[in-house]
Amino acid sequence: MRKVLIVSPHFAPINAPDMQRVRLALPHLRAFGWEPVVLAVAPELVEGGVRDELLEKTYPADVRIVRTGGMSAKWTRRFRIGSLWLRCGRALRAAGDRLLRDEPFDLVFFSTTQFDAFTLGPRWKRRFGVPYLLDYQDPWFTDYYSRTGKRPPGGRLKFAFAQWRARRREPLVLREAARIIAVSPAYGAQLACAYPGFDAARVHVLPFGASEHDLELARTHAPRVPLVPCGDGCFHHVYTGRGGADMARSLTALFRAFRHYKDSHPEKAERMRFHFIGTDYAPPPLGRESVMPIARAEGVETHVHEHCRRVSYFDALHYLVNADALLAVGSDDPSYSASKIFPYVLARRPALLVFHHKSPVLAFAERIHCGVRVGLQDAGSIDEAASDILHRWFVTGGLHSAPISASDSCSEFGALAMTRTLADHFDVASSS
């Protein structure tokens, strides 16, 4: 049995999107010949992290999880420092040094959006001779905010500093990597554009998976304080996940369509409700609304509820499987690949998907005939998209359409299939 050190700073019981690939893979890696050891930051040090103890019941109890320390954000915030890496990166590095010095490992796998952790790959390869594999769940360096003029997360000054560091560090990390995987097919081309000489073909696309077992647990789970009413006679649309300025066009098209529906079908529209849950990653009280301002601008705010704070993973799944219909609104960035599409499919509810027309999400959804799909053009009119949503979703009854139901159609993106492909990449990377 070969051994892989998996670096996932945000790990269960913290509900963080960037640890889901690792969590889903852990039950299956041994079947493909890999013994995992997970290196993570202690959950109490993840600022604003939402704990979900059920997450720890979804992978084998005997998988070894090594937790590291660091500085608490309650002390560093007075110096305006919240970054997990700046607070805990040194402890994570020291723990990895000890593990690789004292135990034989065949591979290191970085699966996180804490991209500074990637810089440990060249260090450990040089010191201990262990190859490493990178998992790009988001771009590390991106020109999206400079290109669009939108406000970046954390503000322009902090973001500019982070991007300056990325441009200095990413080339070496990429050059030394034995293998690179990514959730979006656009990332390889983006890296080749940012770094002349980098071969886009080195990036292998591997979408996130989903677990039927997670959805089974969600159907028997009940949130302590429900955010979506049940049995009130209303028709509840549910969206779970982040918001942001890059989703403004999708949201505007949705709410404008609903406003027109209110004008033409006031009695039916009166029963409609739209719930957006967990839209801001920032810890309380720093979270800000990104959905309600658009709902107010379109005059439909009385039908919309935004819960900015993150909720537990199984609370979110509970809302999905019990919703009357699901909403998936996407970024105006064509490379955006929302991992939520896979649980959405397994929830088996009617779904409306509004994404950039080149988004890999729409391509995947079309292939499996999932939901009502609306693509936003780069320079296309929002009114055109709103008209499409109005007629296909509200007027002609797409919101009552049957979702895909055959579990066989979901097997290709299940956790087992994802892990099988991931293990193949492990095999290649470890032998390089």
N, C-alpha and C positions, 0 to 999 in steps of 0.2 A: 504493500500500500504506500503510494507516494503521499507527500505531505505538503500542504499549501498554507502559507500564512496570509490571511485575508485582512486587509486594513480597511476597517469600516468604522470611523470615529463615532458616527451617529448610529448606534446599534440598539436593538431591543433591550429593555422595554420602551425606549424612546421611539415614538412614532415619527419617523422622518422618511421622506420619499427615497433618499439616496441609500438607504440600507435595505430596501425591499428586495433587490436582486439577490443579495447575500442570504437574507432570511429564507427566501423561496428555494434557494439552491441547497441549503444545509441538509434537508431531509434526504437528498438524493445523491450527494457527491460521493459517498462511500460506495454506492452501487457502481460507480464509474471509476473506482480505483483511487479516490483521493480522500485523504484524511484532513479535515479542515481545522485550523486554529484561528479564531477571530481576535483581532486586536482592536479594542474600542476604548473610547473615553468613558469614564464613570458617568452614569446617567445624571447624577445630581449636578454635574458641571456643565451640562448642555443647557444654555440659557433659553428659557421659554419652552423647553422640551416637554411635550405632552407624553406622559407615561401611560402605557397600555400593557398591563401585566399579561393579558391574553396572548400577546405577541410571543412571549417566551414559551408558550405551550405549543407553538406551531413548528418547532424544530426539535431534534433529539436532545434530551436533557443531558446526555453525556458529551455533547459537543463542548469543547473547551473554549471559554470566552475569557480573555485576559483584559482586565479593566485598568486603565491608567488614570493618574491624578492630574493635577494642574492647578491653576488659579481660578477661584470663583469669580463670576462676573459681578457679583455684588460688591467686590472690592475694586475691580478694574474699571467698572462703569464710571467711577468718579474721575477717571482719566480719559473717559470717552473711548474705552477699549472694550469691545464686546466679542471680537473675533475668537472663535473656538481654537483656531490654530495658534494664534498669538498667546492664548492663555494656557494651552495644553499640548502644543506641538512638541515642546522639548521633552515632556514626560513620555509622549507617544514614541518619539524617536529612541529614547533610552530603553524603553521596554522592548521595542523591536530589536535593538542592538543585543540585548541580553538573550532574547529568544533565539536569534540567528547564531549567536556565539555558542550557546549551550546545547542547541538541538539541531538535528539535520532537517533542512527544508529543501524541497525541490523547486519551489516557486513562491513568489510573492504576488498577490493579486490586490490591486488598489481599486476599490469600488466605492467612490465617495465624490461629493461635490466640494469637499474641502481640498481644493486642488494643490495647496501647498504640500499636502501629504505625498503627492506624486514625486516630489523632490527627494524623498527617501529612497526611491528606486535606484538611481545611480549610485547613491552612497552605499546601499547594501549590496549592490552588485559588485562594486569595487572592493568592499571590505570582506564580503563573505562568499562572493562568487555565485550568488543566487540570482537567476533571471527574474524579470518581473513583467506583469501584464497590466495594462491600463484599461479602465472602464470609463469612457466619456459619457456621462449622463446629461451633461450640459457642456457648452463650450467653455474653455478656460479663458482664452482671449477671444473677445468678440468686438466687432465694430458696430454692432446693432444700435447702441445708444448714441454714438457719435453720428451715425448715418441718419437716424430718425429724429434726433433732438429730444428724445424722451428722457425723463429723469431716471438715472440708474439707481439700483438699490443701494441704500447707504449714503446716497448723496454723491455729487460729482467729484468732490475732492478725494474721498476715500476710494471711490471706484477707479478714478484715474491712477491713484497710487497702486491699487491692486492690479490694474491692467499693465502698468509699467513693469511691475515685478513679474507678471505672467510672460511678457515678451522677452524678458531676460532669462527666465528659467525653463519655459516650455520647450524650446528647441533641444536642449541637452536631454531632457526627460524623454522626449519623443525619439531621439537618435539612439538612446541606449535601450529602449523598450524591446522586449522579445516579441511582443504581440500587443495589438491595440484593438479594442472593440468599442462600439458606440451604439447608442440607441437610435440615432438618426442617420440616414444615408447621406445627408448633407455635410456631416462633420468632416469627412475625409477631404472633400473639395475645399472646405473652409480652411483647413490646416495647410493644404497645399498652396492656397492663395496667400495666407499669412506668412508662410515660411518657404520661399523658393528653394527647390531641391527636395522638399518632402514629397514622397510618393503617396497620393491619395489612396492607392490600392492597398496600402498597408493597413487601412482601417476596415475592419470587418463588422458589418451591421448585426447586432443582436438585440432585438427589442426586449423589454421586460416581459416577464410571464405573469401568470395569475394562477391562483390556487382555488379549486373547487371546495377544498376543505375550509378555507377562509370564509367563503360564502355560506357554507353550512353552519359554521359557528355564528356568523352574523345573524342568521335567521332565528337563532334562539337567544341572541343577546339583546338586552334592553338598556339604552342609555339611562343614566341616573336622572338627568334633567333633559327630557326630550325637547328638541328644537323644532320638530315638524309635527303639527297636530295630527291626530288620527281620528277618523270617524266624525269629522266636522262638516261633511258634505261638500268640501272644497276639492279641487283637483290640484294636487301638489307636484310641481316640477322641482327637482333637486339637482344641484350642482355641488360637488365637493372638490376642493383643491384651491390653489392659489388664484388670486386676481392679479391686477396690475395694469399699467397704462397700455401695454402691448395688446391687451384684450379689448380695448375700448371700441374698436370698430365692430367686432363680433357682438358685443353687448348692445351697442347702439342699434345694429340691425335687428337683433332679437326684440328689444323693447319697442322699437319703432313699429315692427310688425304687430306686436301685441296692442299698441295704441290704436292702430288701424282696425284691429279685430274688435277692440272695445267700441269703436265708433259704429261698426257695422253689426256687431252681435253683442249688445250690451248685457243681456241677461246671461248668456253663456260665459262671457268674459268675467262677470262678477265673481264667479266661482274659482277663477284661476289664481294660483299662488306660485311664487317663484322663490326658492330658498337657495342661497349661496353660502356655503359652510366652509370655514377655515381658509378665508381668502388672503390672510396676511401672515407671513412667517414671523414677523416681529413679536417679541414677548410683550405682554401687557406692561405698561399702558401705551406702548409705542405703536401698536397696530392702528392702521388707518383704513377707512372705507375706500374701496375702489369701484364698487358696483353701484351703491346708492346714488352717488352724484350723477351717474348716467341715467339711472331710473328716474331721478327727479327732473333731469333735463328733458326726458321724453314724456313726462307727465304720467308715469305709471307707478310711482313710488308706493302707493297704498297697497299694491299687490306684491311687493318685493320685500324680502327680508334678507339682510346680510349679517352673518355672524363672522366677524373678522378673525377671532381667535381659533387656533388649531383645535381639533377635537381628536379623540383617540381613534386609532385605525378601525377598530371594530364598531365604534359609534358611526363612523363615516360609512362603513359597509352596511350597517343597519339601515341608514337612511336611503341608501341606494336600493336595497332589495325590497323596501317597503314603499318606495315612491310610486306615484301614479305614472310619472314619466321622468326621464333623465335628461339633463342638459350637459352638453360638452361644448364649451366655447373656448376657442383657441387664440393663439397669438397671431399678430400680423407678420411674424417672422416665419418664412416658409420652412425653416429647418426645425421648428418646434415639434417635438414628438411627445405627446402626453401619455404617460404610462397608465393614466386612469382608464384608458379605453378598454383595457383587458378586463378589469373588474366590472366595468359597465356592461360588457358583453355577457359575462357570467351572471350578472344580476338579472338578466332576462326581463328587462322592462322596455317599453317604447322609448326611443332616444332620438333627440335632435342634436346633430353635430354641426357646428358652425366654425370653420377653420379657414386659414389661407388655402387657396385652391391647390397649392403645391405641397401642402402638408402631408407627411407620410401617414398621418392618422386617417385622413380621408381615403388615401389609396388602400390602406388596410381594411377600413370599414366597407369600402365598395367591394373589395374582393370577397368578403364574407357576407355581403348583403345586410349590413348592420345599420339600422336607423334611417332617419331622413337626413340626407347629407347636403349641406349648403357650403359652396366654396366662395370665398371672398377674393376678388382679383386685386392685384397690386394697386391699380389706379381705378378700379371699378367703383361704381356708385353704391353707396350703402343703401340707397333707396331700392336698387335692383335686388339686393340680397334680402332686404326686408320684405319686398313683394313676394319673393320666392318662399320665404318662411311663412308669411301670411297664408298663402294659398296651399302650400304642401303640408304644413304642420297644423295650422289652426282651422282653416276653412274646410279642407277636404278630409280632415280626420287623421292626419299622420300621427297625432298625439295618442291615438287609440290603436295604432298599428301593432301587429304582432311582432315581437322581437324574434331573433333566431333562437331556436329552442333545442336543437339537437346537440348534445354534448360532444359528439364526434367532430363537429365543425370547430370546436374550441380546443381540440387536443394539440393542434400545431403550436399554440402559444401558451400551453399549460406549463406549469413549473417543471415538470419532468422533461418535457421537450427542450425547454430553455437550458436546463442543467446539462442535458446530454450534449448540446452544442457547446456550452461553456466548457465542459470537461474536454471536449475535442481541442478547444483552444488551449486549455491547460497542457494537454499532451504535447502540442506543437511547441508552445513557449518553453516548456521545461527541457525539451531536447535541443533547443537552439544553442 
